[in-house]
Each structure stands twice: as C-alpha cells, then as structure tokens.
Amino acid sequence: FSDQDRTDIIDLYKSVTGEGLHDWENGFFRTARDAYTTGTRTATLPLATLSSLPEVFLNIRQVGTKETLASLNEAMSAWATKSGNDRKRIAGELGLTDPEIFHEMRQFNMIVDNAAVSAADRLSDTSISSRPFRIANNIFFKSILLEQWTQFGQMASFIAGKNLIHKNLKEISDFGAAPPTQRIKNMREQLAALGVKVDEGVAYLNRNKGEINTKDPFYNDIKSGAARYTRTVIMDNNPRSALKPMFMSDPKTAWLTELMGYPTAFTNKVLKDMARGLVQYKKNPEQAARIVGTTLIMTAAGAGLNELRAMMQGKSTRYD
C-alpha cells in the first residue's frame, strides 16, 4: 500500500462523494461555464429522447425478448392508470390509489420530483451552479420528454428485474438439492451480482408456496436487487456511479468533455459486460445468444431512428 495508492483512493472518494471538490470562485467563470453548457445541451440534444428509445432493449441481454416486452406492457398499463388518476385528481376526485410500483420505485430514489435533473445528468456532465440556468435546463429536458422517458424506462427495467429475480429463484428452488448444473450456477451468480441471497430467496418461495408476497420481509431484498438491476439498464451517469474518469466529475473541468460522460459510462459498464458475456459463451451460451440478439435489435432500432431523425430535420435519407 504505497503513498500513491493512498492518494488515488482519496481522490476517488472525493470524486464519488463530491467532498473537497470546489467550483470556480469567480462568478464570471461560473456563469460563462453554465451558459456554455446550457447552450451546448439545447443545441445538440433536442432529439435526445428519440435516440434514447432503444436503450430499454438492453433488458433483452438479461431477461430475454418475451420478458422485456411483458415488462414494457406492464409499465405502460401502470402509467396509463397513473395518468388517469392524475386527471381525476385535477378534476377534484379524492381517494385514488396509484399502482404500487410507483411507491416501490420511490423507495430507491426513482420516479421522484427532481427526476428532470437526473435525466439531464444522464446525458450531460457539468453540474449547473446558477439557478436560472438550472431552471432552463430542467424546462428543456422536460420539454423534449426525456424526464418522462427516463422514468418509463426505469419502471420497465424495475419490473423486468423483479421478474428475473423471482424466475431465477423459482428455477433454483424447483431444481432441488441435486448437484447444480452450469445453468443453475449461472442463475446463482446473476442473483449474487444483484445482491440477492439465494438460500434466503428459496426459503421465501417455500414459505409462500412459490408466489410473490409483498408483505414478506424478503420482498425488500427483491426490490433492492431490482433497483440495482435497473441501474445497469438505465445508466446512472453521475459521479457516485464511478463509471467515468474523475476529471469528468470535477466541476472545474467537466465542461471540457460535455456530453462525453454517458458514452464513457456506457462503454465502461454495458459494452464491457456484453464483451465479457460473449467471451464466456461456453460458460453461459444462453446469455451470449441474448447479447447477440440485443446488439442486432438495438443496432436496427438505432439505424431506423436515425433515419427518422434525419427526416424530421429535413435531411435526405438516401445514400448515393
């Protein structure tokens, strides 16, 4: 443990927590930085939501196509119910109950009132210090529906994560006490990565006859694992994720690489995980196949959306 190791650990701690990081003391520099950052975002991200649509298909690499579509359908139903309740509340109706999924996600700081800030931070890097510029940023990201799409993507992924955990636990429970096959080992590793204790999960299923029981104490572990899973799909790009270089989190230097934080975090987490899954195809061929399918689907969706974006901008989509 050298002095350089100690320095590196302290620097990482400061970057993740923000402790000891200071913004420019000169008000002119801060205002100029905020103006530049806001201008960059509003000029380059008007169609960011359209480009972000394929992101939700990242669920396929973990849960498969059928389960991904089922989670999207369930999320749409929940949002439809919530929207209907909101309209009724505006009309003065009382005593309405929103779907439980909204309450569960708020427990893990998702679908909260300041989600516009989180949605902005996912695609950008610089923290805005000036209140007027923060308001302008929030209005911009709300107007392009990025906040709403982020929340919907979080919900679909949260549902997919809960279903994945329950499905894996049930298959492990049904397999019994026989020596585990490689497939069962892979499921155990997947649950361990989400912080779910397999033996406690099997006991949870046994005492609830294989059904989901939201009153059981272990259900909190399922929700926590689903929240962790959600953050591997709808990427958390802020400094606490530790997925990008420290200079991209320093308020004095982050503006130099504005809009590069998300691609960096995506590369360091998602692309590396997918590459690792392909390299280990012999160990888990099922996941490797899903990764290939995810790549093809997202590539095709991205190409189609780029065509649509070009048409919306009045550009030619023909290739000579």
Residue pairs with C-beta under 8 A, 6 or more apart in sequence:
11 246
12 242
12 246
13 19
14 20
14 21
15 21
15 239
15 242
15 246
15 249
15 250
16 239
16 240
16 242
16 249
17 239
17 240
18 239
18 249
21 249
21 250
21 251
22 251
22 252
23 30
23 127
23 129
23 251
23 252
24 30
24 33
24 251
24 252
30 129
30 130
31 130
33 126
33 255
34 126
34 128
34 129
34 130
34 133
35 133
36 255
36 258
37 124
37 126
37 128
37 133
37 255
37 258
38 128
38 133
38 136
38 137
38 140
40 258
40 259
41 120
41 123
41 124
41 137
41 140
41 258
41 259
42 136
42 140
44 259
45 123
45 124
45 140
45 144
45 146
45 259
46 144
47 144
47 309
47 312
47 313
48 123
48 144
48 146
49 144
49 145
49 146
49 149
50 305
50 308
50 309
51 302
51 305
51 306
51 309
52 123
52 146
52 149
52 150
52 153
53 149
53 301
53 305
54 297
54 298
54 301
54 302
54 305
55 153
55 233
55 234
56 68
56 72
56 152
56 153
56 156
56 157
56 233
56 234
57 68
57 294
57 297
57 298
57 301
58 232
58 233
58 270
58 294
58 298
59 67
59 68
59 71
59 156
59 157
59 160
59 233
60 68
60 290
60 293
60 294
60 297
61 274
61 277
61 287
61 290
61 291
61 293
61 294
62 160
62 164
62 190
62 229
62 232
62 233
62 287
62 290
63 71
63 160
63 163
63 164
64 290
65 293
65 297
67 160
67 163
67 164
67 167
68 156
68 160
70 163
71 156
71 157
71 159
71 160
71 163
72 156
74 156
74 159
75 101
75 152
75 155
75 156
75 159
76 152
78 99
78 101
78 102
78 155
79 152
79 155
81 98
81 99
82 98
82 99
82 102
85 96
85 97
85 98
88 96
89 96
100 214
101 155
101 158
101 159
102 111
104 158
104 223
105 111
105 154
105 155
105 158
105 227
106 112
107 223
108 223
108 224
108 227
108 230
110 151
110 154
110 155
110 158
110 227
110 230
111 151
111 154
111 155
112 118
115 147
115 150
115 151
116 138
116 141
116 142
116 146
116 147
117 134
117 138
118 150
118 236
118 238
119 141
119 146
119 147
119 149
119 150
120 137
120 138
120 141
120 146
121 127
121 237
121 238
122 150
122 234
122 235
122 236
122 237
122 262
123 146
123 237
123 259
123 262
124 258
124 259
124 261
124 262
125 237
125 244
125 248
125 249
125 254
125 255
125 257
125 258
125 259
125 260
125 261
126 251
126 254
126 255
126 258
127 251
127 254
128 134
128 137
129 251
141 147
142 148
150 234
153 233
153 234
154 230
154 234
157 229
157 230
157 233
157 234
158 226
158 227
158 229
158 230
159 226
160 229
160 233
161 194
161 225
161 226
161 227
161 228
161 229
161 230
162 222
162 223
162 226
164 190
164 229
165 191
165 194
165 196
165 201
165 222
165 225
165 226
165 229
166 212
166 222
168 187
168 188
168 190
168 191
169 191
169 196
169 198
169 201
169 202
169 204
169 205
170 205
170 210
171 184
171 187
172 184
172 187
172 188
172 198
172 201
172 202
173 202
173 205
173 206
173 210
175 181
175 184
180 188
182 283
182 284
183 286
186 283
186 284
186 286
186 287
188 198
191 198
191 201
191 225
192 198
194 225
194 226
194 228
194 229
195 221
195 224
195 225
195 228
196 221
196 222
196 225
197 221
200 218
200 221
201 218
201 221
201 222
203 218
204 213
204 216
204 218
204 219
207 216
208 216
212 219
213 219
231 241
232 269
232 270
232 273
235 241
235 243
235 262
235 265
235 266
235 269
235 270
236 243
237 243
237 244
237 261
237 262
237 265
238 249
239 249
241 265
243 264
243 265
243 268
243 269
244 261
244 264
244 265
244 268
245 264
247 253
247 254
247 256
247 257
248 254
248 257
248 260
248 261
248 264
254 261
274 291
274 294
274 295
277 284
277 287
277 288
277 291
278 288
278 291
278 292
280 288
281 288
307 317
310 316
310 317
311 317
